[in-house]
Amino acid sequence: MIATPIKHYLQFKDFTADEYAYLLQRAAFIKAKFKAFEKHHPFADPDRTLAMIFEKASTRTRVSFEAGMYQLGGSVVHLTTGDSQLGRAEPIEDSAKVISRMVDIVMIRTFEQTKIERFAAHSRVPVINGLTNEFHPCQILADLFTLVEHRPATSGNPLDAIKGKVVAWVGDGNNMANTWLQAAELLGFTVHVSTPSGYEVNAELAGISNPACYKVFADPREACRGADLVTTDVWTSMGFEAENEVRRQAFAQWCVDEAMMAVAQPDAIFMHCLPAHRGEEVAAEVIDGPQSVVWDEAENRMHAQKALMEYLLLGRLA
């Protein structure tokens, strides 16, 4: 019998477009079950266990993965920096070999992408990137699910709701921006990127081979012109707190406001992965306004990740 290769989710480009079509449809199915108070316990028999390893703290990542795993009928082990000490108390490779013998799937939220790649290379079970300095694939998966949910395709194929769209990224060229570029290249849409000088997106790091999937704008308002989705993130990501004041000054003109939303498509929506700082990267009138879907977006982390975990452990079920 030939063993099935272990599949990990470390970057958005780890999956094919066809796999994303399945995941988006499956997330909708799982969310509908949740809203109807119907049990969906594919991990109950046999019991499956998720290990969550946090070197970067997070409210949304912990709640969405932990609640999601319990809702699927599984169990959760939560490890913090003091519990795991990846690469400090013992080599990452050794931690991976030990932990993956005791659980069925691992989610890691850490700093360098190389850490999670080294862990996955020595893991006997699937590994999910809950966030690294370089990429945030689970968030973009949830964002795309939210876009499809609010602007569904008439064809019934969720990818048709995404293809050809324009996403405006305003702010820091960070892990979110890198992941949006990967999604655009794979799924056939365009990202309008506007960042302050010195904070540009790194297309080479993102591994982009088709430069036509994104356009760079010096003026953030022009980046938003004609966009179907406008999105942003905090100006200072975790780990860069020492740069906070410098970044406040550099990013002063990159606050998503009503003027930027006004030049987007009339039915454009606004997203933010949260936590948000009103008056900094986004105006209160935008994030709390009628075009904002940030609360659906936050909830959809859980549903999208449930579909992801189910797929990594059980494969296609429908």
Residue, then its C-alpha position, 0 to 999 in steps of 0.5 A: m500500500i502506497a502512503t498518501p503524501i502529507k499535505h501542508y498549508l504554509q503558503f496560499k500557493d500550496f493549493t491549486a485553484d480547483e482545491y480553493a473552489y472546493l474549500l470555498q464551497r465546503a466552507a459555505f456548507i459548514k457555515a450553513k450547518f453552524k447557522a442551523f445549529e446542526k452538528h457536523h462532527p467529522f473528527a469525533d470518531p475517531d477523535r482528532t486532536l489539533a495542536m496550536i503553537f503560538e509564538k505570536a499571540s492572537t485573539r482571532t486565530r486562537v478562538s477561530f481554530e479552537a472553537g472550529m476544532y471543537q465544532l468539528g468534534g475534535s480536541v485541542v492542545h494549546l501551546t504558548t511560547g513558554d510551552s513550546q520554545l521552538g528552536r530554543a529548548e530543542p531543535i525545531e526538527d525534534s519538536a516536530k517529530v515529537i508533537s506530530r506523533m501525539v496529535d493529528i494536525v498542527m497550527i503554528r503562528t510564529f515569526e520567520q516562515t523558515k520555522i514553520e517550513r522546518f517544522a513541516a519538513h519533519s512532521r508526520v501530520p499536516v501543518i497549517n500556517g496561522l501567520t508568519n512574518e511573510f505570509h497569512p494564507c488562512q486570512i486570505l482564504a477567509d477574505l475570499f470566502t467573505l467576498v464570494e459570500h457577499r458578491p456570489a457568482t451567478s454560475g455557482n462556481p465560487l471562483d467566478a466571483i473572484k476572477g477578474k476582480v480588483v482588490a485594492w491593498v492600501g498600507d504596509g507591504n506585509n504578510m497580508a499583501n504578499t499573500w494577496l499577490q499569491a492569490a491574485e496570480l493563482l485565481g485570476f484577479t488583480v491587486h492594486v497596491s499602494t504603500p509608502s516609500g520604503y514599505e513596498v510589497n516584495a513580489e520576489l518573496a511572494g514568488i510571483s512570476n506574473p507581474a500582471c497580477y498586480k499594479v503599484f500606485a503611489d497615490p492610495r486613492e488611485a489604487c482604490r479607483g474602480a476596486d471591488l474590494v478595498t482592504t488594509d491592515v495595521w501600520t505596525s505589525m507584531g514584532f515591529e513595535a519599535e518602528n511605531e512612531v516612524r511608521r505613523q508618520a510614513f503612513a499618514q496619507w494611507c488611511v482608508d477614508e470615505a474619499m477612497m471608498a467613493v472612487a471604488q465600485p459603487d458596490a465595493i466592500f471594505m475588509h480589515c483582518l483586525p485588530a483595527h485602529r480607527g483614525e490610523e489605517v482606517a477611518a471610523e466612518v469606513i470600518d463602521g459604515p455600510q460597505s464594511v464586512v469586517w465582522d463577517e470576515a472575522e467570523n469566516r476565519m472559523h468556517a474557512q479554517k474548519a473546511l481547511m482542517e477537514y480537507l487536510l485530514l479527510g480529503r474531499l468529502a463532496 
